[in-house]
Amino acid sequence: MPSCSLKVYSEFSLYGKSHKVFALEPPYVWYRRPDGEDQKMNIVTLLNHPTYIPSKSLRKEKDIKIETKALVKLTEKKRAEVSERFEVILPLILLDQIKEGSTRALNKFYDKFEHFLIPGEVVQNLSQETLLDRIIKKDGRVRSTLLSYKRAYVVGENNSENGGLENLASKKGKGYTGRKDNMELVICDPKHPETILDVLYVRKTEGQIRILKEVIENEYLTKQRLSIANIEYKINRQCDINDEEEISYSTIRNIIKRIDERSKAVLRDLRSAKRIYDEVARGYANRDALGCLDIVQIDHTRLDLMVIDEVTGVIERPWITLGVDVFSRMPWCVYISFEPPSMDIVRKAIQHGVLIKDNKAWYETENDWEAFGVPNIIYVDNGLDFKGTDIKRLVDETLESEIMHRPVKIPHFGAVIERLFGTLNTKIIHMLLGTTKSNPAMRGNINSEEDACLTLNQIRKIVNIYLTDIYPFEKHGGLKDSITPTPLLKYRAGIQEDGYPKWIDKCDEEKYKIDFLLTDKKPYTRDGVRWENKMYKIKDDKDLIAKRTVKYVVKYDIDDISKMYLLHPKREEFLELKCVSPPYEELLGVNRYTYQVMMEEHRKTQKGNMKTIPGPKQVRAAFAKVQQELEAGQKQKRTLKKLRKMEGAFSITKRFSNEQQRIETEHISRREELLQNAMAAEEKRKSQ
């Protein structure tokens, strides 16, 4: 993205005519009109003027880069590879800029790559060949490889709108895309399935890919650290069950070997991974600031004040993130919210510092906030919120600055920002209703929660007025030996000497803000994109609806969760998706953290309402009664079965007895009949 810097003899267009800067008298810029008349204008008023256009001499193309669309779509493994290649060739790039007379590049080289120089050597006298040999000796890469990286980067810088980083992305590993049997194996985080760890290209069936994905994610990427032999057994066992062809051990081993090493280490052995991969900048700025925004210190603290959240009504202490220019002690950035420190908050603070601040319109201040632009070094502590890969890329690659961490347990290296925190609390915060003071002894009988009356937006306005209209004009203890004893005078003196630092032009701010947002990957189904139990959609979405395995690049703003942006895979542009559940109007301007607190309060209310109706205890008692009835029915059923069996046996016995009696009766009757017949025959014979 283009950036601008303003110095004497710079040119710009105003009201459609060319003007030339001939003097800087901060906060005013003296310029000469085409008719020869000299005029002056406030720098912030000039930059916010609707007809202001920087000329080519003022605008420096692609000094500030956005996260280009090609880089956004890369996997984490590929994106890390781009950062690694850029870091290797950065000394060569800085050397070229130094040869062109860039003071900023010179300072950065001494801060970051002084180990490439021998004692007493001047970097301006260093040749590219000598520096290249020293890089090869340290890094171990081939000379032709480094030169090809640099060549690709320079070509991209000169010919591409997206800069040279895009040209450092590796093309290998995509397989033979012309083959129909070339399939994607997407490996995701087992605990967070929406996070893609790596994408591998294999020639296997859909069933085999499903089995590989399931076993690798749930069995291999775990703390149990199963061997590849065990994984091979489990995979082929599943293949047998699902009637899939067996996969050879060597194939499984090669697939696992291709998975991102850092992801494997973090999920299988976190303790060892921290020692190897934790991003810690060991260096620190052991020199004085050489000019305006040469070194900026950033840190967080909790305000000594109870503040009311306008949305939820919750009363608590907000967090403040401040940045200060070490050279002049001028405030550079501020961000206040209830959300604890995180990488999201750091991004917001840096964005506030880089962009032009229109505090007269936003907070009705009497003066302009004159400190804005891109610093050379951003100096932070060793908190996890400052150590993320995204923050390092933002500072090192997008802003082309440098992030440095304070030495551990040496507080005086952060003294400038800590002093600003103390001054803010003493001069403003401790004077407001709802203050908690610095400790219970100072608080005394003050009931901070009962006294709280200020909302978050009100405290933001108060702090911005103090940092714009009061603090810059007060004498500073760190500048007492200077002929410019206030932060504003010191800053203006630095501007007169070196010119204004680079900044983002107004016409590029909107595009820059979108690309500055946090990035994630989400599927788009018939319901839209689901993010933290909220659904986002766009009206014309027929070409976006796909399976859950197809994921799109999305960007979101933690200060306005009513919408998000989705990168269209074909049109190569970001589309605005509005929240449909809950409705867009209800979430307009709502902060992410505030919404989470609001939902938590809602859940607590619902839990309280549950006590007025039969709860879990009553439900369990009812289930117990049902169980008793079932058991009683089972016993009754068994008793009836026994009775039926007994009745059946009695009936059979009775029938048998009756049959015997009948047979005997019949037998007796037959015998009597035969006897009578015999007696009758005897009587007849005698009579004859």
Summary of the structure (lengths in Angstrom):
residues: 688
radius of gyration: 39.9
end to end distance: 152.3
largest distance: 182.9
contacts: 2023
relative contact order: 0.08
helix: 49%
strand: 17%
